Amino acid sequence: MSKPLFNKGFSGLGQLGILLGMVGAGLVVGGLISVGVWMGMTGQGPLTMQQDMLNPKFVGAIKVMQAVSTLFGFFLPAVGYAFVCYRNGWHALGFGHNKIVLSLLGISLLLIMCSGALIDGLSTLNKAIPVSPGAKAFFDKMERTYEEQVTVIAEAKTFSQYLLSLVMVALLPAVFEEVLFRGGLQNLLLRWWKKPWVAIVATSIVFSAIHGSWYGFLPRIALGLLLGGIFYTTQNIWYSIIVHFVNNAVVVTYMYWLTMNKKPVSLATESSFPWWAGIISLVVVVVLFRWLKKNSEQIVPQEMYEEHVDPFGTRNHTA
């Protein structure tokens, strides 16, 4: 039986205000610390940092900066919000269940594996959306910058660098992003709106937008839906963290394989699936979600309220 959540009396709007405030403060603090890390590790000034970050010789500093910025901008704000608003903060973020059931993990991993053709089709659809020439030029520039930065961060020329990339580029972002977006925002919206898939869709849109890649917007929404659906169905954030890590690790491993085989390292790929494969993929994903739901407990924690003056709301609750 799932333990109840003990809300200290904050309304949904109050919780959202606290979470956004902490994310904003975390981004500022993380940004300042990241600049200090950059200057200390590279000897370069902050004025040329954006251009210098594309230089492969500074890849170590870039990886540390990314870890610091996501730690302070994503993970710590979500944890802080959870413990400000709930007595059992870790449980509120989805860490209430310590046990990982291998059958559920297997189904979750099958979901991400079988969604490849669907995500590929959404990528093709995303590129086909008509935009103005000015917008296209802007999106193209954003995409080139994004791909160059990811390529520099994830590229590894030795096995030790590959292992470091798995930790810094695949594992840490998976943990930090899932705690904020699924454990924090999605849970908050779900408990507030009482409409699970509306909360999952809204969170997935924010999750995709935060990456700043127009041509990957629809595919990342789909990824967010998969991760959000897995988390909601299992009520255990470890499943979505592991699936997110595996998704990232595949990209890092692919780039390492390209480097070892002296092939051009690039994230830009052409569609490799026919349109009908995307439809089959969608059907398989739906079937797998039903299978996951059938094998999960599906017990959403009950929320208990305590008396508290919420500066963002007018109603108080009593446990």
C-alpha positions in Angstrom: 0.0 0.0 0.0 1.3 3.4 -1.0 2.1 5.8 1.8 0.2 9.1 1.8 1.8 12.4 0.9 1.7 15.0 3.6 1.2 18.4 1.9 2.1 21.2 4.3 -0.9 23.2 3.0 0.3 24.6 -0.3 -2.2 24.8 -3.2 -1.2 23.8 -6.7 -0.6 27.4 -7.7 1.5 27.9 -4.6 3.6 24.8 -5.4 4.1 25.9 -9.0 5.2 29.4 -7.8 7.7 27.8 -5.4 9.1 25.4 -8.0 9.5 28.1 -10.7 11.1 30.5 -8.2 13.6 27.8 -7.1 14.4 26.9 -10.7 15.0 30.6 -11.6 17.3 31.0 -8.6 19.0 27.7 -9.3 19.7 28.7 -12.9 21.2 32.0 -11.8 23.4 30.4 -9.1 24.3 27.5 -11.4 25.2 30.0 -14.2 27.5 32.0 -11.9 29.2 28.9 -10.6 29.6 27.5 -14.2 31.3 30.7 -15.3 33.7 30.3 -12.4 34.3 26.7 -13.3 35.0 27.7 -17.0 37.5 30.4 -16.1 39.2 28.2 -13.6 39.5 25.2 -15.9 40.3 26.9 -19.2 41.9 30.2 -18.3 39.5 31.8 -20.8 37.3 34.9 -20.1 33.5 34.8 -20.1 33.1 37.2 -23.0 34.2 34.6 -25.6 32.8 31.6 -23.8 30.0 30.9 -26.2 32.4 30.5 -29.1 35.1 28.8 -27.1 32.6 26.2 -26.0 32.7 24.7 -29.5 36.5 24.1 -29.1 37.1 20.4 -28.4 40.1 21.1 -26.2 37.8 22.6 -23.6 35.5 19.6 -23.5 36.3 18.7 -19.9 35.3 22.1 -18.6 32.1 22.0 -20.7 31.1 18.7 -19.2 31.6 19.9 -15.7 29.7 23.1 -16.5 26.8 21.1 -17.8 26.7 19.0 -14.7 26.9 22.0 -12.4 24.2 24.0 -14.3 21.7 21.1 -14.4 22.4 20.2 -10.8 21.6 23.7 -9.6 18.9 24.5 -12.3 17.0 21.2 -12.3 17.8 18.8 -9.5 18.3 20.9 -6.4 15.2 23.2 -7.2 13.0 20.1 -7.5 14.3 18.6 -4.3 14.0 22.0 -2.5 10.4 22.5 -3.7 9.4 18.9 -2.6 10.7 19.4 0.9 9.2 22.9 1.2 5.8 21.7 0.2 5.7 18.1 1.6 6.9 16.5 4.8 8.0 13.4 2.8 9.7 15.2 -0.1 11.5 12.2 -1.6 8.2 10.4 -1.8 6.6 13.4 -3.5 9.2 13.2 -6.2 8.5 9.5 -6.9 11.2 7.9 -4.8 8.7 6.2 -2.5 9.2 2.8 -3.9 12.8 1.4 -3.6 12.1 -1.9 -5.2 12.6 -2.2 -9.0 10.6 -5.0 -10.6 12.6 -6.5 -13.5 9.5 -7.3 -15.5 8.4 -3.7 -15.4 11.9 -2.4 -16.2 12.0 -4.8 -19.2 8.7 -3.5 -20.5 9.8 0.1 -20.0 13.0 -0.5 -22.0 11.0 -2.3 -24.7 8.9 0.9 -24.9 11.8 3.1 -25.7 13.3 0.5 -28.1 10.1 0.0 -30.0 9.4 3.8 -30.3 12.3 4.4 -32.7 10.3 4.3 -35.9 7.6 6.5 -34.3 10.1 9.1 -33.2 11.9 9.0 -36.5 8.6 9.7 -38.3 7.8 12.6 -36.0 11.3 14.0 -36.8 10.5 13.9 -40.5 7.1 15.5 -39.8 8.7 18.2 -37.7 11.0 19.1 -40.6 8.1 19.3 -43.0 6.2 21.9 -41.0 6.1 25.0 -43.1 7.8 28.1 -41.6 8.8 31.5 -43.0 12.2 31.9 -44.6 13.3 34.1 -41.6 12.1 31.5 -39.1 13.8 28.7 -41.0 17.1 30.6 -41.0 16.8 31.1 -37.3 15.9 27.5 -36.6 18.7 26.2 -38.8 21.2 28.4 -36.9 19.8 27.2 -33.5 20.0 23.5 -34.7 23.6 23.9 -35.9 24.7 25.4 -32.6 22.9 22.8 -30.6 24.4 19.9 -32.6 27.9 21.4 -32.4 27.6 21.8 -28.7 26.3 18.2 -28.2 28.9 16.8 -30.5 31.7 18.5 -28.6 30.3 17.4 -25.2 29.6 13.8 -26.1 32.6 13.1 -28.4 35.1 10.6 -26.9 38.4 9.5 -28.4 39.4 7.0 -25.7 37.5 4.4 -23.7 38.0 6.4 -20.5 36.5 9.5 -22.1 33.6 7.4 -23.3 32.9 6.2 -19.7 33.1 9.8 -18.5 30.7 10.9 -21.2 28.3 8.1 -20.1 28.3 9.6 -16.6 28.3 13.3 -17.5 26.2 13.3 -20.7 23.9 10.3 -20.2 23.5 9.5 -16.5 23.5 12.9 -14.7 21.1 14.6 -17.2 18.8 11.6 -16.9 18.7 11.9 -13.1 18.5 15.7 -13.0 15.9 16.1 -15.8 13.6 13.3 -14.6 13.6 14.6 -11.0 12.6 18.1 -12.2 10.2 17.3 -15.1 8.6 14.0 -14.0 9.1 14.0 -10.2 8.5 17.7 -9.8 6.5 19.3 -12.6 4.5 16.4 -13.8 3.6 15.2 -10.3 2.7 18.8 -9.3 0.3 19.3 -12.3 -1.2 15.8 -11.9 -2.1 16.4 -8.2 -3.3 19.9 -9.0 -5.3 19.2 -12.2 -6.4 15.6 -11.5 -6.0 14.8 -15.2 -3.0 12.5 -15.6 -2.4 12.7 -19.4 -3.0 16.4 -19.5 -0.3 16.8 -17.0 2.0 14.4 -18.9 1.4 16.3 -22.2 2.0 19.7 -20.7 5.2 18.5 -19.0 6.4 16.9 -22.2 5.9 20.2 -24.1 8.0 22.1 -21.5 10.6 19.3 -21.5 11.0 19.5 -25.2 11.0 23.3 -25.4 13.7 23.6 -22.7 16.2 21.9 -25.1 15.9 24.7 -27.6 15.8 22.5 -30.7 13.0 23.2 -33.2 13.7 20.2 -35.4 13.7 17.9 -32.4 10.6 19.5 -30.9 8.0 16.8 -31.8 10.4 13.8 -31.2 11.3 15.1 -27.7 7.6 15.6 -26.9 7.1 11.9 -27.8 10.1 11.0 -25.6 8.6 13.1 -22.8 5.2 11.3 -23.2 7.0 7.9 -23.0 8.9 8.8 -19.9 5.9 10.5 -18.3 3.7 7.6 -19.1 6.2 5.1 -17.6 6.5 7.2 -14.4 2.8 7.7 -14.0 2.1 4.0 -14.6 4.8 2.6 -12.3 4.7 5.5 -9.7 8.5 4.9 -9.4 10.8 7.5 -10.9 13.7 5.1 -11.1 12.1 3.5 -14.2 12.0 6.7 -16.2 15.5 7.6 -15.0 16.9 4.3 -16.3 15.0 4.6 -19.6 16.2 8.2 -20.0 19.8 7.1 -19.3 19.6 4.3 -21.8 18.2 6.7 -24.5 21.1 9.1 -23.8 23.7 6.3 -23.6 22.7 5.0 -27.0 23.5 8.4 -28.6 26.9 8.7 -26.7 27.8 5.1 -27.7 26.9 5.8 -31.3 29.1 8.9 -31.4 31.9 6.9 -29.8 31.5 4.2 -32.4 31.7 6.8 -35.2 34.9 8.3 -33.7 36.6 4.9 -33.3 35.7 4.0 -36.9 37.0 7.4 -38.1 33.7 8.5 -39.4 32.3 12.0 -39.2 30.6 12.6 -35.8 27.2 14.1 -36.3 23.8 14.0 -34.8 22.2 14.9 -38.1 20.7 11.7 -39.7 18.3 11.1 -42.5 15.1 9.2 -42.0 15.7 5.4 -42.0 12.2 4.1 -41.6 9.2 4.1 -44.1 6.1 6.0 -42.9 4.1 2.8 -42.2 6.8 1.7 -39.8 5.9 4.7 -37.6 2.3 3.6 -37.5 3.4 0.0 -36.5 5.6 1.5 -33.8 2.8 3.6 -32.4 0.6 0.5 -32.2 3.3 -1.5 -30.4 3.9 1.4 -28.0 0.2 1.5 -27.1 0.2 -2.3 -26.5 3.3 -2.1 -24.4 1.8 0.6 -22.3 -1.3 -1.5 -21.7 0.9 -4.4 -20.7 2.9 -2.1 -18.3 -0.3 -0.8 -16.8 -1.6 -4.4 -16.3 1.5 -5.4 -14.5 1.8 -2.3 -12.3 0.0 -1.6 -9.0 -1.4 1.7 -10.3 -1.7 3.1 -6.8 -1.4 6.9 -6.8 -0.4 8.2 -3.3 -3.2 9.8 -1.4 -2.4 13.5 -0.5 -3.1 14.6 3.0 -3.2 18.4 3.9 -2.0 20.2 7.0 -3.1 23.7 8.1 -0.8 26.3 6.5 -1.1 29.9 5.2 -0.4 29.6 1.5 0.7 33.0 0.1 -0.5 31.8 -3.4 -3.9 30.6 -2.4 -7.0 31.4 -0.3 -7.9 27.9 1.0 -6.3 26.0 3.9 -6.5 22.3 4.3 -6.5 20.1 7.4 -5.3 16.6 7.5 
